[in-house]
Amino acid sequence: MTSSPARLAHVHAREADQKAEDAWHEYADLSILAQNTLAVEDGVAAGKAWGRFMALFVEAEAPQP
């Protein structure tokens, strides 16, 4: 049994939504930790998590100037 293109697109969209939600929660948790500890290493970890979250919304290849 093969899946229709619409069904596959729906599955991929759900997977992308879940990845974004997971990345958001990782960032939020680390951000709260950094705000509570004020430790540089916790801030760096939160910043890296933010980068991973944002990378989910950036096209694979950015346009070249």
Backbone bond lengths (Angstrom), bond angles and torsions (degrees), N, CA, C in turn:
res aa  C-N    CA-C-N  psi(-1)  N-CA   C-N-CA  omega(-1)  CA-C   N-CA-C  phi
1 M - - - 1.446 - - 1.528 108.71 -
2 T 1.307 116.96 127.60 1.459 120.83 179.89 1.517 110.19 -104.12
3 S 1.309 114.51 149.82 1.459 119.91 178.78 1.511 109.80 -88.70
4 S 1.308 115.23 146.99 1.455 119.72 177.94 1.529 109.00 -74.69
5 P 1.332 117.46 157.13 1.467 119.89 177.03 1.527 112.32 -57.47
6 A 1.330 117.22 -36.57 1.470 120.12 179.37 1.524 110.63 -65.62
7 R 1.313 116.67 -40.44 1.474 120.87 179.07 1.523 110.24 -65.42
8 L 1.313 116.84 -43.70 1.467 120.56 178.71 1.523 110.81 -62.87
9 A 1.314 117.34 -40.49 1.464 120.99 178.84 1.523 110.06 -63.11
10 H 1.313 116.97 -39.97 1.467 121.45 179.20 1.529 110.55 -64.36
11 V 1.318 116.67 -43.07 1.469 121.27 179.25 1.522 109.67 -63.50
12 H 1.325 117.47 -44.48 1.472 120.92 179.95 1.527 110.82 -64.68
13 A 1.319 117.12 -37.53 1.465 120.42 178.93 1.523 110.22 -65.55
14 R 1.317 117.42 -41.50 1.474 120.69 177.44 1.517 110.94 -63.03
15 E 1.336 116.33 -42.06 1.469 120.39 179.00 1.524 110.31 -63.66
16 A 1.324 117.22 -41.30 1.469 120.96 178.57 1.525 110.52 -65.18
17 D 1.328 116.50 -41.04 1.466 120.11 177.69 1.525 110.81 -61.66
18 Q 1.322 117.03 -41.19 1.466 120.83 -179.53 1.521 110.53 -67.12
19 K 1.337 117.55 -40.96 1.466 120.65 177.08 1.523 110.70 -61.09
20 A 1.325 116.33 -42.57 1.464 120.38 179.94 1.523 110.24 -65.12
21 E 1.313 116.71 -42.91 1.461 119.89 179.79 1.530 111.07 -64.37
22 D 1.323 116.75 -42.85 1.467 120.33 178.39 1.527 110.87 -62.48
23 A 1.332 116.49 -44.45 1.466 120.63 179.86 1.530 110.64 -64.90
24 W 1.321 116.95 -38.84 1.464 120.40 178.42 1.526 111.22 -62.44
25 H 1.321 116.39 -45.98 1.464 120.11 -179.23 1.530 111.22 -65.44
26 E 1.315 116.55 -37.10 1.469 119.48 176.09 1.528 109.73 -61.03
27 Y 1.329 116.52 -48.42 1.467 120.14 178.63 1.533 110.73 -60.93
28 A 1.322 117.33 -47.62 1.463 120.65 -176.75 1.525 110.74 -59.44
29 D 1.318 116.71 -44.75 1.468 120.02 179.57 1.518 111.37 -62.57
30 L 1.326 116.68 -45.19 1.463 120.00 -179.39 1.521 111.80 -69.25
31 S 1.317 117.25 -33.41 1.456 121.15 178.11 1.529 110.72 -65.68
32 I 1.314 116.09 -43.84 1.468 120.27 178.07 1.525 109.92 -62.54
33 L 1.328 116.31 -43.01 1.462 119.86 177.92 1.524 110.35 -58.92
34 A 1.338 116.84 -46.95 1.466 120.90 -178.98 1.522 111.43 -62.88
35 Q 1.316 117.37 -38.81 1.460 120.31 178.61 1.525 111.49 -66.82
36 N 1.309 116.56 -31.50 1.465 120.45 -179.85 1.520 112.62 -79.55
37 T 1.332 116.99 -39.35 1.467 119.73 -176.07 1.521 112.87 -90.07
38 L 1.325 116.24 -27.08 1.468 122.83 -173.26 1.521 112.35 56.84
39 A 1.331 116.56 22.78 1.463 121.76 177.98 1.526 109.48 -84.12
40 V 1.302 115.45 134.39 1.465 120.13 -178.56 1.523 110.75 -57.16
41 E 1.314 117.64 -44.05 1.464 119.68 -177.46 1.533 111.71 -63.20
42 D 1.322 117.22 -32.18 1.466 119.44 175.96 1.525 110.28 -70.95
43 G 1.327 116.92 -36.63 1.464 120.61 176.05 1.517 111.83 -65.30
44 V 1.317 116.24 -39.97 1.469 120.45 177.72 1.527 109.95 -63.68
45 A 1.324 116.81 -43.79 1.467 120.23 178.86 1.532 110.55 -61.18
46 A 1.328 116.64 -41.66 1.472 120.19 178.11 1.524 110.45 -65.15
47 G 1.319 116.95 -41.15 1.467 120.43 178.70 1.515 112.20 -62.67
48 K 1.307 117.00 -40.88 1.467 120.30 177.70 1.528 110.71 -65.96
49 A 1.327 116.20 -39.05 1.467 119.36 177.19 1.529 110.58 -64.13
50 W 1.341 117.06 -39.02 1.467 120.95 176.43 1.524 109.86 -60.47
51 G 1.323 116.30 -42.73 1.466 120.64 178.85 1.520 111.83 -61.08
52 R 1.333 116.57 -41.80 1.469 119.70 178.23 1.525 110.63 -65.18
53 F 1.323 117.15 -38.77 1.464 120.89 177.40 1.527 110.17 -63.14
54 M 1.314 116.72 -48.98 1.463 120.48 -177.92 1.526 111.80 -65.37
55 A 1.320 117.35 -33.84 1.463 121.06 -179.02 1.527 111.79 -61.57
56 L 1.312 117.45 -23.39 1.460 120.11 178.41 1.527 112.18 -67.23
57 F 1.326 116.66 -18.06 1.461 120.85 -175.58 1.521 113.35 -110.09
58 V 1.307 116.40 4.13 1.456 121.67 -179.92 1.517 107.81 -101.89
59 E 1.292 116.23 135.11 1.461 119.62 178.85 1.519 109.76 -61.63
60 A 1.328 114.70 151.64 1.466 120.64 -176.61 1.528 111.72 -56.19
61 E 1.305 116.19 -40.01 1.460 119.71 178.75 1.517 109.55 -121.79
62 A 1.298 115.41 115.99 1.462 119.64 177.02 1.527 108.58 -73.94
63 P 1.332 117.32 147.81 1.462 119.74 177.58 1.521 110.85 -62.52
64 Q 1.293 115.47 141.50 1.468 120.72 178.70 1.512 110.17 -86.04
65 P 1.334 117.22 137.94 1.485 119.74 -179.74 1.501 112.05 -67.67
